[in-house]
Amino acid sequence: MKICIWSSGSFEEWYSSYHLMLKIILEMLSAGHEVWLIQEQRNDGRMPDELQNQEKLHVINIKKAAVKKQNFVRRYLGSIQYYISSFKAFKTIERIDAVFLQSNNTAIIPIRYIRKLKIPVLYNVQDIFPLDALFVGKISSWNPLFWIVRALQAQAYKKATRVVTISEDLAKTIRAEGRRDVDVIYNWSYQNEPYRIPDESNHFLLSNKIRREDCFRVIYAGNVGQMIDGEMIVGAAKALSDKKDIVFFIIGEGSGLKRLKNRVSEEGLNNVLFFPRQPMEYAQDNYCAADININPMPKGIIYTCMPSKTATCLLSEKPTVVSMDSDSDMAARLKTVDQWTVVAPGDAQGMADAIRKVYENGAGKSENAASFLKEMGPIENARKYVEILEEIALH
């Protein structure tokens, strides 16, 4: 069978779906299928070692200029241009049996094109645009562009042969947008085995000369953007300022970093430290360095995306405090995880209380975190994508 993977990213650099896409391609090749990958090219078009010298893998790179994440309009227009530029390349692939379309904000354009050619397409939805932009304040519901783009995305859901998303909460949102039959494949962890990195070999701790006896470490690691509630961090740090040995470590960069630093300065907080983004290969060290991890998600965002750091926190087996809507499916699931606490979005005091409890009782290991995550690993679930592609290609 000949499968085209139409990517919205590139293997030139790490991005949120990097590991998932890699596993899916390897699973397709392992099943004996011929794979054509259309992806963005911004640099030299390099590929992961695992995909080198694969006879049945053909790669088509489409040049695309990088655009800053905060530039909403330019990113949207750049995505449209990328897919239009890809049409000519798509035509060169003969007798395509099925297409895997990666999550993107202009999906209606490639889906209409693919369906016009009477080729079945599986649309993989990793986040729900533009609702995610609405919830974090990037766009207003008063903006006509919001309603236009939302209607176009709803059409993409309806016109795709199959729609697959990564949580029941996202599936609920897609159904509300008009697509009733939605498959859910949990696939947002990079591996199945926990990360067990002792302090004495932890890259983050060693490179920053941080010792166990220095402090109780509360860690947020990841993009410091609009997908996190910086005010919750400030509020929790302020509520715990009486405990001088509880220190918040903010590891990462992003559009919200300057504002967060300013708020910490305005409140005169001495218990919040900032560190730059760490090398990708040491990302898991950040979470394993924690006595407790935090993930302060804004209200409603769990229904439009699933931050990948949730999986990494689980694999660290460390206590974690996460904020998300209490009526969400994911909140109910995470409440069953040992040493995890779910608080309401914006509840800085609740986050502080949960941190204080772990501080006073001792930071234990989460005994069931890794087993909880197994159903969400890409190793088993990559095969499910291949099975759906094989199924739609036969009908």
GUMAR-424271 format. One record per residue (C-alpha): residue number from 1; x, y, z negated. Coordinates in steps of 0.2 Angstrom, whole numbers, plus 5000, padded with zeros to 4 digits. Example, Ala and Ser with C-alpha at 12.3 -4.5 7.8 and 13.67 -1.06 7.14 Angstrom:
! residues 2
(1,(5062,4978,4961))
(2,(5068,4995,4964))
***
This chain:
! residues 395
(1,(5000,5000,5000))
(2,(5006,5018,5004))
(3,(5003,5030,4990))
(4,(5007,5049,4991))
(5,(5010,5058,4974))
(6,(5007,5076,4977))
(7,(5016,5084,4962))
(8,(5014,5102,4955))
(9,(5031,5101,4947))
(10,(5048,5095,4951))
(11,(5061,5083,4944))
(12,(5074,5096,4945))
(13,(5070,5102,4928))
(14,(5061,5095,4913))
(15,(5042,5100,4912))
(16,(5028,5093,4901))
(17,(5023,5078,4913))
(18,(5041,5074,4918))
(19,(5041,5057,4909))
(20,(5023,5052,4914))
(21,(5027,5055,4932))
(22,(5043,5046,4931))
(23,(5034,5031,4923))
(24,(5020,5031,4936))
(25,(5032,5031,4951))
(26,(5042,5017,4944))
(27,(5026,5007,4940))
(28,(5021,5010,4958))
(29,(5037,5004,4965))
(30,(5038,4989,4954))
(31,(5021,4984,4961))
(32,(5028,4984,4978))
(33,(5020,5000,4984))
(34,(5028,5013,4996))
(35,(5028,5030,4988))
(36,(5029,5047,4996))
(37,(5033,5061,4983))
(38,(5029,5079,4988))
(39,(5036,5090,4975))
(40,(5042,5108,4972))
(41,(5060,5113,4975))
(42,(5068,5128,4967))
(43,(5086,5122,4966))
(44,(5095,5107,4973))
(45,(5081,5095,4974))
(46,(5090,5082,4962))
(47,(5081,5067,4956))
(48,(5082,5056,4940))
(49,(5094,5042,4940))
(50,(5080,5029,4939))
(51,(5074,5035,4956))
(52,(5090,5035,4965))
(53,(5092,5023,4979))
(54,(5074,5017,4979))
(55,(5071,5010,4997))
(56,(5052,5012,4995))
(57,(5053,5030,4988))
(58,(5052,5045,5000))
(59,(5054,5062,4994))
(60,(5048,5078,5002))
(61,(5054,5095,4994))
(62,(5044,5110,4997))
(63,(5053,5126,4992))
(64,(5044,5137,4980))
(65,(5050,5152,4970))
(66,(5050,5152,4951))
(67,(5037,5164,4943))
(68,(5036,5169,4925))
(69,(5022,5160,4915))
(70,(5014,5176,4909))
(71,(5011,5182,4927))
(72,(4994,5175,4929))
(73,(4990,5181,4946))
(74,(5007,5178,4954))
(75,(5008,5160,4947))
(76,(4990,5157,4954))
(77,(4995,5164,4971))
(78,(5011,5154,4971))
(79,(5002,5138,4968))
(80,(4990,5141,4983))
(81,(5005,5145,4994))
(82,(5014,5129,4989))
(83,(4999,5118,4993))
(84,(4997,5127,5010))
(85,(5015,5124,5014))
(86,(5014,5106,5009))
(87,(5000,5102,5022))
(88,(5013,5101,5037))
(89,(5023,5089,5027))
(90,(5008,5079,5021))
(91,(5003,5076,5040))
(92,(5020,5067,5043))
(93,(5015,5053,5032))
(94,(5006,5040,5042))
(95,(4992,5029,5035))
(96,(4991,5035,5017))
(97,(4980,5023,5007))
(98,(4978,5034,4992))
(99,(4984,5051,4984))
(100,(4989,5054,4966))
(101,(4986,5073,4963))
(102,(4995,5080,4948))
(103,(4986,5092,4937))
(104,(4986,5110,4944))
(105,(4977,5126,4944))
(106,(4972,5127,4962))
(107,(4967,5109,4965))
(108,(4952,5112,4976))
(109,(4964,5117,4990))
(110,(4973,5100,4992))
(111,(4958,5090,4987))
(112,(4947,5097,5000))
(113,(4961,5094,5013))
(114,(4964,5076,5007))
(115,(4945,5072,5007))
(116,(4943,5080,5024))
(117,(4955,5067,5030))
(118,(4944,5053,5022))
(119,(4958,5048,5010))
(120,(4954,5044,4992))
(121,(4962,5055,4979))
(122,(4964,5052,4960))
(123,(4965,5069,4951))
(124,(4975,5069,4935))
(125,(4970,5083,4923))
(126,(4982,5087,4910))
(127,(4975,5104,4905))
(128,(4958,5113,4910))
(129,(4961,5129,4919))
(130,(4955,5143,4917))
(131,(4947,5139,4900))
(132,(4964,5136,4892))
(133,(4969,5154,4898))
(134,(4952,5160,4891))
(135,(4955,5153,4874))
(136,(4972,5160,4872))
(137,(4968,5177,4878))
(138,(4976,5177,4895))
(139,(4960,5181,4904))
(140,(4943,5188,4898))
(141,(4926,5180,4902))
(142,(4921,5198,4908))
(143,(4934,5196,4922))
(144,(4925,5190,4939))
(145,(4941,5181,4943))
(146,(4939,5169,4928))
(147,(4922,5164,4935))
(148,(4928,5162,4952))
(149,(4943,5151,4947))
(150,(4932,5141,4935))
(151,(4919,5137,4949))
(152,(4933,5132,4961))
(153,(4941,5120,4948))
(154,(4923,5113,4944))
(155,(4922,5109,4963))
(156,(4939,5100,4962))
(157,(4932,5089,4948))
(158,(4917,5084,4958))
(159,(4926,5081,4975))
(160,(4940,5070,4969))
(161,(4937,5051,4971))
(162,(4942,5048,4953))
(163,(4946,5060,4939))
(164,(4958,5055,4925))
(165,(4962,5065,4909))
(166,(4972,5062,4893))
(167,(4959,5064,4879))
(168,(4941,5062,4875))
(169,(4941,5080,4871))
(170,(4947,5085,4888))
(171,(4935,5073,4896))
(172,(4920,5081,4886))
(173,(4925,5098,4894))
(174,(4926,5091,4911))
(175,(4909,5083,4910))
(176,(4902,5100,4904))
(177,(4910,5107,4920))
(178,(4899,5095,4930))
(179,(4909,5079,4933))
(180,(4900,5065,4924))
(181,(4912,5050,4927))
(182,(4929,5054,4919))
(183,(4942,5041,4915))
(184,(4953,5044,4899))
(185,(4971,5037,4899))
(186,(4981,5042,4884))
(187,(4998,5045,4891))
(188,(5006,5060,4882))
(189,(5020,5051,4872))
(190,(5037,5048,4880))
(191,(5041,5031,4872))
(192,(5033,5019,4860))
(193,(5047,5017,4848))
(194,(5049,5030,4834))
(195,(5064,5042,4833))
(196,(5074,5038,4818))
(197,(5088,5050,4817))
(198,(5097,5052,4800))
(199,(5102,5069,4794))
(200,(5121,5065,4796))
(201,(5119,5062,4815))
(202,(5105,5075,4818))
(203,(5111,5087,4832))
(204,(5101,5101,4827))
(205,(5107,5100,4808))
(206,(5125,5097,4813))
(207,(5126,5111,4826))
(208,(5118,5124,4814))
(209,(5128,5117,4799))
(210,(5112,5114,4789))
(211,(5113,5102,4774))
(212,(5100,5092,4765))
(213,(5102,5101,4749))
(214,(5100,5118,4757))
(215,(5081,5119,4758))
(216,(5065,5110,4761))
(217,(5063,5112,4780))
(218,(5046,5116,4788))
(219,(5049,5115,4807))
(220,(5039,5122,4822))
(221,(5049,5116,4838))
(222,(5043,5120,4855))
(223,(5037,5134,4866))
(224,(5033,5150,4856))
(225,(5019,5156,4867))
(226,(5000,5158,4867))
(227,(4997,5140,4864))
(228,(5002,5142,4845))
(229,(4994,5153,4832))
(230,(5009,5163,4826))
(231,(4999,5172,4813))
(232,(4996,5155,4804))
(233,(5015,5153,4803))
(234,(5016,5170,4795))
(235,(5002,5168,4783))
(236,(5008,5151,4777))
(237,(5026,5157,4775))
(238,(5019,5172,4765))
(239,(5009,5161,4754))
(240,(5024,5150,4750))
(241,(5036,5165,4748))
(242,(5037,5161,4729))
(243,(5046,5144,4733))
(244,(5063,5151,4738))
(245,(5069,5134,4744))
(246,(5054,5131,4757))
(247,(5061,5138,4773))
(248,(5052,5139,4790))
(249,(5062,5135,4805))
(250,(5056,5141,4822))
(251,(5065,5132,4836))
(252,(5061,5138,4853))
(253,(5058,5153,4865))
(254,(5043,5160,4874))
(255,(5032,5175,4877))
(256,(5026,5176,4859))
(257,(5043,5175,4851))
(258,(5046,5194,4850))
(259,(5029,5197,4842))
(260,(5032,5183,4829))
(261,(5049,5190,4824))
(262,(5041,5207,4823))
(263,(5027,5200,4811))
(264,(5040,5191,4800))
(265,(5050,5207,4799))
(266,(5034,5218,4795))
(267,(5029,5206,4781))
(268,(5047,5206,4774))
(269,(5048,5187,4774))
(270,(5065,5180,4771))
(271,(5059,5162,4772))
(272,(5057,5161,4791))
(273,(5073,5157,4802))
(274,(5073,5157,4821))
(275,(5084,5146,4832))
(276,(5085,5146,4851))
(277,(5078,5132,4862))
(278,(5089,5116,4860))
(279,(5095,5105,4874))
(280,(5082,5094,4881))
(281,(5091,5078,4877))
(282,(5090,5083,4858))
(283,(5072,5088,4858))
(284,(5067,5074,4846))
(285,(5081,5079,4834))
(286,(5072,5095,4830))
(287,(5056,5085,4824))
(288,(5067,5072,4814))
(289,(5076,5086,4805))
(290,(5060,5092,4797))
(291,(5053,5088,4779))
(292,(5037,5092,4787))
(293,(5032,5097,4805))
(294,(5019,5110,4809))
(295,(5008,5113,4825))
(296,(4997,5128,4823))
(297,(4985,5127,4838))
(298,(4972,5141,4841))
(299,(4953,5137,4840))
(300,(4946,5128,4855))
(301,(4963,5124,4864))
(302,(4961,5105,4860))
(303,(4947,5104,4872))
(304,(4958,5111,4886))
(305,(4975,5103,4883))
(306,(4985,5091,4873))
(307,(5002,5098,4867))
(308,(5015,5085,4870))
(309,(5023,5090,4853))
(310,(5009,5080,4845))
(311,(5017,5064,4851))
(312,(5034,5069,4846))
(313,(5029,5073,4829))
(314,(5021,5056,4827))
(315,(5036,5048,4833))
(316,(5047,5057,4820))
(317,(5036,5048,4807))
(318,(5037,5064,4797))
(319,(5023,5073,4787))
(320,(5014,5085,4799))
(321,(5001,5099,4797))
(322,(4991,5102,4813))
(323,(4977,5115,4815))
(324,(4963,5110,4827))
(325,(4944,5111,4828))
(326,(4937,5099,4815))
(327,(4923,5092,4827))
(328,(4936,5086,4840))
(329,(4939,5068,4843))
(330,(4958,5071,4841))
(331,(4955,5079,4824))
(332,(4946,5063,4818))
(333,(4960,5052,4825))
(334,(4974,5062,4817))
(335,(4965,5062,4800))
(336,(4968,5043,4800))
(337,(4987,5045,4801))
(338,(4997,5043,4785))
(339,(5005,5059,4779))
(340,(4996,5070,4792))
(341,(4984,5084,4787))
(342,(4972,5093,4799))
(343,(4967,5110,4794))
(344,(4955,5122,4803))
(345,(4962,5134,4816))
(346,(4968,5150,4808))
(347,(4968,5143,4790))
(348,(4985,5149,4785))
(349,(4981,5145,4767))
(350,(4976,5127,4771))
(351,(4992,5125,4780))
(352,(5002,5132,4765))
(353,(4993,5121,4753))
(354,(4997,5105,4763))
(355,(5015,5110,4764))
(356,(5016,5114,4745))
(357,(5008,5096,4742))
(358,(5022,5087,4752))
(359,(5035,5098,4744))
(360,(5029,5094,4726))
(361,(5026,5076,4729))
(362,(5041,5072,4740))
(363,(5042,5071,4759))
(364,(5038,5052,4763))
(365,(5038,5043,4779))
(366,(5022,5041,4789))
(367,(5019,5022,4789))
(368,(5006,5021,4803))
(369,(5011,5036,4815))
(370,(5021,5025,4828))
(371,(5007,5011,4828))
(372,(4994,5025,4830))
(373,(5003,5031,4845))
(374,(5006,5015,4855))
(375,(4989,5016,4864))
(376,(4995,5033,4871))
(377,(5012,5028,4878))
(378,(5016,5029,4896))
(379,(5024,5012,4897))
(380,(5007,5003,4896))
(381,(4996,5017,4903))
(382,(5006,5020,4919))
(383,(5000,5004,4925))
(384,(4982,5010,4923))
(385,(4985,5024,4935))
(386,(4991,5011,4948))
(387,(4976,5000,4945))
(388,(4964,5015,4949))
(389,(4974,5020,4964))
(390,(4973,5002,4970))
(391,(4955,5001,4967))
(392,(4950,5017,4976))
(393,(4961,5012,4991))
(394,(4951,4997,4994))
(395,(4934,5006,4994))
***
